[in-house]
Amino acid sequence: MIRRLLRRCVLALLTLAGVSVLAFLLLFAVPRDPAAAMCPKNCDTARLERIREEWGLADPVPVQYLAFARKLVTGEDGCPAPCLGRSYVTGEPVGAMLARALPVTASVVLPAAVLWVTSGVLLGTVAAARPRSAVDRLIGALSLAGLALPLYLVGAVLLLILVYGTAALPPPGWTALSDDPAQWASGLLLPWVTLGAMLAPGYTRLARAQVGDALGSDFVRTAEAKGLTGRAVVGRHALRASAGPLATLAALDVGAALGGTVITEITFGLNGLGRTVIEAVRTDDLPVVLGAVLLGAVFVIGANTIVDGLQAAIDPRLRR
């Protein structure tokens, strides 16, 4: 068990290192000049050269990556480790910019994740327990429709109806949880519902398939032969046997969403990681883009590693 977790942690670190190399090459080896984006209009050649020298942009790409990796490990003045560099636009440490945006994204994603996982798994389990019934067909049709609808469209429609049409909900906005919990929740309720409604159908279909397969397995028939019926069979056996794939999907979705819910944040005017990345791309602020990519990779890889460890703790067959 311990050896498996150590292997997974080492693999996670190697994967993260590979992501950093690939992302750095994709961003900094392309034929663009970040110095030109940092230089004001009517910038002369001498000033461009000074900017390149100051930011190390005149060095070969491998040398630039080694300097980035060194700062990531040891930090530099005004930018403690892990230092992701400084913004080309503001000169602010990238880590500070991402740390300021992360609470907004986390406040959107984590409660929405509870909503989409619980509702999706519940509906999928209900459908699996009543195969080929009207309930099964209705849930299947709704989940398929949910997968087909784009998030920005659903968000815009709900915004027009629930906020500007009927005023049933307050306008979306961000308030720190520590400042006003009630306003924090009311301002994010619509993003939670929208994101949850968009991602729940995937869990519904996966739970329907996994729980349905488990209900037809030998161990469930054995449990039924021992007298267990209905909810006991589904809850104690079928749903538990389906937890692995569902937990893996949830970990990957939450990790990816924490890296930046771009469409959700733009639709509802929230200044989280997604909007920060879009602004950085627009202004060629490559260190911010690179930092956001690495942060997203940390979330996805970390979530996957944690789920792998939990599955090994639950299922002895995975401890080998």
N, C-alpha and C positions, 0 to 999 in steps of 0.2 A: 504493500500500500504506500509506504513512505517513498520507496524507490520509484514507484510509478509517478507519484506527485513531483518528485525531483526531476524526473525525465521530462515531464510536461512543462515544468517551470523553465528548464534549460531550453527546451524547444520553443517556448514562448519568447524567451529573450533572443534566440537566434532569428526567429521569425520577425520580431520587431526590428532587429538590426537590418535584416534584408529589406524590410519595408522602407526604412530610413534611407538606405542606399538607392533603392529604386525610385522613391519619390524625389530625392535630391537630384538624381540624374535627369528625371523627366522635367523637373522645373528649371534647373539651372543649365542644362546642356542644350536647351532649345535655342534657336537663333533669335533671341531677343536681348535687348540691352536694358537691364533694370536701371542703370544710371540715367538713361534718357528719361525714364518715368520720374526719377527723383529731381531732375534738373528743371528749373523754371523755364518759361518760354524765353526765346532768344538766348539760350544758354550757349556759351562759346565752347570751343574744343578744349581749352585749358581747364575750364571748370569741370567739364565732363571727366577729364583724366583725373582731376583731384578727387572727384566722387568715387571713381573706380578704385583708386588707390586707398582711399579712406575706408571703404567697405570691403576691400579685398576682392573686388569683381574683376580685377586684371589678372588674377592668378588662374592657373589651370583649374578645371572643375575638380579633379581629385584632391588638389591642395585645398580648395574651398571646402570640400566635404570633410577633410581631416580637421580643419579649423573648426567646423561646425560640431564635429564629434567631440573634439577636445572641450569646447565650451559646454556641450551637453553634459559632460562628465564632471568637469572642474568648475564651470562657471567663469564669470569675469566680473570686473568692477561694475557694480550696480545691477548685476544680473546673476543671482546665485544659481547654482546647479539644482535641477537640470535646466540649463539656459538654452532656450530655443532661438536665441538671436534677438535682434531688434527690428522693429518695423521700419521699412524704408520711408514710410510716409510721416510717422510721428516720432520715430526714434525711441519709442517706448518698448520695454522688454515684451516679447511676444507672450511669454508666460503670464504676465500681468493682464494682458488684453484677453487672453483665453480664460483666465480665472475670473475675470469680471463677467464674461458672457456665459460661463458654464452654469451658474445657478439658475439662469433663465431657462436654458435648455433642459436641465435636470428637472426643474419644476414642471415642465410640460411633459417630459417623457415618462418619468417614474410613476406618477399617478395614472397617466394614460395606459401604461403597461399593465398595471393592476386591472384596469377596466377591460383592455382587449384580451388579456389572457383568461381571466375568470369568465367573462361573457362568452368568448369563443369556445373554450373548453366545455362550459356548461351546455351550450347549444349543441355542440358536436356530440356530447355524451347522450343528451336527450334523443337526438336523431338516431344514434347507434342503438339505443335501447328499444327503439320502435322502428325497425327496418321496414322499408317499403310502405310505410304508413303515410297518411296525409301530412302528419307533423314532420316526418323525415323529408318528404318532397318539398314542403314549404321552407324548411330550414335550408335545404340544399339550394333552392332557387334564390332565396335571400342572400346566402353566402356568395353564390356565383355573381349576383348583381353587385354585391359589395366589392368584389374583386375587380369588376369591370369599370367601376366609376373612379375617375381621377380624384385625388385628394383635394386639389385646389378647387375643383368644381363643387364638391360637397361642402367644403369650408365656406366658399363664397355664398352658396345658397342658404346654408344655415345662418350665416352672418346677416344676410339680407332679411331673412324671415324672423329669426329669433331676437335680433338686436335692433335693426333699423325698421323692421315691419311691425312687429307686435311688442317690442320692448320687453319681451319675457326675460331676457338676460341682459346684464350690463355689457358695455363694450369691452372687448378683450384688452388686457393690459397687464403690466408687470408691477407688482408690489412685493417687496421682500417679505418672506414669511415671518421674520422676526418683528417687522414693523406693524403689520396688520394681517393676522391669519385669515380673517373673514374676507377682506378685500383681495388677498392673494388667491384664495380659492375661487371667488366670484369672477375675478378677471381672467382666470385660466380655465374655467369650466367649459367654455365652448371649444377651445383647442383640445381639451381632454376628450370630449365627446367625439369630435371630428377624427382625431388620430385613432381613438379606440375603435370607432366604427369602420375605419379603413383597414385596420390590421386584424380585427377580430375574425373576419371571414376565413383567413388562412388557417387560423387555429380551429375554427369550426370544422373545416374540411379534413384537417389532419386528425383531430380528435375523433371525428366520425369514422375515419378509416381505421385508426389504431384501436379504438375501443371496439369497433365492430369485429375486427380480426380477433381481438382477445376474447370476446364473448363466444366465438366459435371454436375456441381452443380446448385442448384436453383438460387443462387444469381448471377451467371454468366449469366444464361438465362434471368434473370430479367434485368441485365445491357444491354444485347443484345436487349431486347425488347424496351429499352429506346433509342436505336440508337447507342450504343457503339459497335464498331467492331474491329477486328484485334488486333493491338498492344495495343490499349487502354484497351481492355478487359484483355489481358494477363498481361500487366504491372500494371494496377491499381487494378486489382481484383485477378486474378489467382496466379500471382507471389507473391503478397503481402500475400495472404492466405497461401502460402507455405513457407513463410519465417521462421516460427517457427522451424520446424524440420531441415531445412537447417542451421539455425544459431546455433542450439544445436550441430549438427554434427561438424560444423566448430569450435566451441569453444572446444569441446573435442579433435578434431584432433590437433588443434594448441597447446592446453595445453599439450597433450601427446608428441607432437614433440619437444616442448621447453624443455621437460625433457631429451631429448637426442636423436638425430637422428643418431643412432649407425652406421647403414649400409651406410648411405650417407656420414658420416664423414670418415669412413674407406675407402670407395671407392675413395673418392676424396682427401684423405690425409689432412683433416682438424682437428685441435686440439680443438674440442668443448667438450660439456658435455658428449656426447656418447663415445668418445674416452677416456676421463678421467675415466669414469666408467669402461670401458673394462680393462684399465691398473690397476685400483684399484682392480678389481676382480682377475686379474692375479697375483697380489702381495699380496693378502689377506689383502688389506688396507680397513678394514671394516668401519671405520668412514667415509671415502670418499663415499663408496657405500651407506651407510645409509643417508648421507647428500644429495646425488643425488636423492635417492628415495623420501625423504621428499620434496625436491625442485620440483620434478616432480608432486608430489601430490598437492603441493601448486598451481602449474600452472593449473592442471586439475580442481581441486575444485574451484579455484578462477574464472576461465573462465566460468565454469558452473553456478556459482552464479551470475556473471555479466549478462550472457545471460538470466537467469531466471528473473532478475530484469528488463532487457530491454523488454522481452516479456510481463511482467506484465504491463509495462508502455504503450505498444502498444495495448495490448488486454485487455479490462476491465474485461472480463470473468475470467482472471487468477488472479485478485486482491483479490479474496475471501480467 
